[in-house]
Amino acid sequence: MARFHIHDVRLLESSPTSPADLRMKIGEMISNSTGARARVDAINPETGEYRVVLQGTLPTAGRWDWTPR
């Protein structure tokens, strides 16, 4: 599995993104996290729209250089 880097977080908001690409990116992030959890923030049964919040910790967080690559 590919290594997920802190700079890859910004790629999660790239649009348009297919569900398969988003699943792959989020899966890599979760697999490379030292801890993760999810919370269903909202769901609309009439439209099928939903919002899920993910929270986790990537290894060595806090020592990252956020300068764009």
C-alpha positions in Angstrom: 0.0 0.0 0.0 1.2 3.5 -0.8 2.5 5.7 2.0 0.2 8.6 2.9 2.0 11.9 3.6 0.7 15.0 5.3 0.8 16.9 2.0 -1.7 14.4 0.6 -4.4 15.7 2.9 -4.9 18.6 0.6 -5.6 16.2 -2.3 -8.6 14.9 -0.5 -10.5 18.1 -1.4 -9.6 17.9 -5.1 -12.6 18.0 -7.3 -13.9 16.3 -9.2 -12.9 13.0 -7.5 -14.5 9.7 -8.2 -15.8 7.6 -5.3 -13.1 5.0 -6.1 -10.3 7.6 -5.9 -11.6 9.1 -2.7 -11.9 5.6 -1.1 -8.3 4.9 -2.1 -7.0 8.2 -0.7 -9.0 8.0 2.6 -8.1 4.3 2.9 -4.4 5.1 2.6 -4.7 7.9 5.2 -6.5 5.7 7.7 -4.1 2.8 7.2 -1.1 5.0 7.8 -2.7 6.7 10.9 -1.7 5.7 14.4 -5.3 6.2 15.5 -8.6 7.1 13.7 -12.3 7.4 14.3 -15.4 8.4 12.3 -18.5 10.3 13.3 -21.7 10.6 11.2 -22.3 14.3 11.3 -25.5 14.5 9.3 -27.7 12.4 7.1 -30.7 13.4 5.0 -32.9 10.4 4.3 -34.9 12.3 1.7 -31.9 13.2 -0.5 -29.4 10.6 0.5 -26.9 13.3 1.3 -24.5 12.6 4.2 -21.5 14.1 6.0 -19.0 12.0 7.8 -16.2 13.5 9.9 -12.9 11.6 10.2 -10.4 12.3 12.9 -7.0 10.7 13.3 -3.3 11.1 13.9 -0.6 10.6 11.3 2.8 9.5 12.5 5.1 12.4 13.6 2.3 14.9 13.2 3.5 18.3 14.4 6.9 18.0 12.7 5.6 18.4 9.1 6.6 21.1 6.7 3.4 22.4 5.1 5.3 24.2 2.3 3.7 23.2 -1.0 5.6 20.7 -3.0 
